[in-house]
Amino acid sequence: MEGTIRTDSAPAPVGAYPHARRVGDLLFLSGVGPRTPGSNAIPGNVHDAGGKLLAYDIEAQCRQVFANVRAVLEASGARWEDLVDVTVFLTDMARDFAAYNRVYAEHFPDPATAPCRTTLGITALPTPIAIELKCIAQSKATRGA
Ligand SMILES: N/C(=C\C=C\C(=O)O)C(=O)O
């Protein structure tokens, strides 16, 4: 079955898009960052009294963004192992690649079964986050939405 997926288990979209869309046996996820579902808080972010971002924790953001991807997959009836392609956007490649790469490997310990991956450095993301993931999974509609 084809259609869109939206779930309260992942951070609310910041625009006019669903969390995911199924087309045949493929599931396309919208870009998702490390906002906490419900509160929208970004784990590890430190702000001054005026709300200016003073510091962030890339490891905490990585762990939350992977949790958010998992939540969208599960809401779609898919599993972590169904991921086939992951595009990762980092706002500061020089500062964050090593920590991100380490946490990534914890989540995909075996390269033989891991999804394809592409990592890009970009100048900005729509929310005050340092990482965003764009994922495609293969998952039969019979397993879920
Ligand atoms: N996917 C988009 C933004 C996601 C932001 C976030 O999860 O914090 C978009 O604007 O296309």
The ligand as an SDF file (V2000), in Angstrom:
LIG
                    3D

 11 10  0  0  0  0  0  0  0  0999 V2000
   13.2430   17.9620    6.8960 N   0  0  0  0  0  0  0  0  0  0  0  0
   13.2930   19.2740    7.2130 C   0  0  0  0  0  0  0  0  0  0  0  0
   13.6560   19.7200    8.4440 C   0  0  0  0  0  0  0  0  0  0  0  0
   13.9160   18.9000    9.6030 C   0  0  0  0  0  0  0  0  0  0  0  0
   14.3090   19.4770   10.7600 C   0  0  0  0  0  0  0  0  0  0  0  0
   14.4290   18.7450   11.9980 C   0  0  0  0  0  0  0  0  0  0  0  0
   14.1210   17.5350   12.0580 O   0  0  0  0  0  0  0  0  0  0  0  0
   14.8110   19.3560   13.0210 O   0  0  0  0  0  0  0  0  0  0  0  0
   12.9260   20.2150    6.1390 C   0  0  0  0  0  0  0  0  0  0  0  0
   12.7480   21.4120    6.3970 O   0  0  0  0  0  0  0  0  0  0  0  0
   12.8130   19.7820    4.9970 O   0  0  0  0  0  0  0  0  0  0  0  0
  1  2  1  0
  2  3  2  0
  2  9  1  0
  3  4  1  0
  4  5  2  0
  5  6  1  0
  6  7  2  0
  6  8  1  0
  9 10  2  0
  9 11  1  0
M  END
$$$$
